[in-house]
């Protein structure tokens, strides 16, 4: 039995950190903490970088779906998901693509 008689695989591990981002600063909450000594409008105007509005992108679920579809189109098959703390490990496999020219050269050398 030689190495071409059984299926060989490529493996790939995708690591995703699933920690939730910190909530955006809220000028109303900041004003309450300061017992109203500064208005929410003043706080937002004076600290524009800290209190700028952040546009929401696609949901995490949608981003993962798009990524999984891209990997599937490349021939990767999801075989397992393992949580490690706040990290998810996605394990993939796909058949090893062996160059036929290399296989035929190798078989000629063994003759």
Secondary structure, DSSP 8 states (H G I E B T S, - for coil): --GGGS--EEEEEEEEE---------HHHHHHHTTTSS-HHHHHHHTTTTT------S-HHHHHHHHHHHHHHTT-EEEEEEEETTEEEEEEEEE----HHHHHHHHHHT-
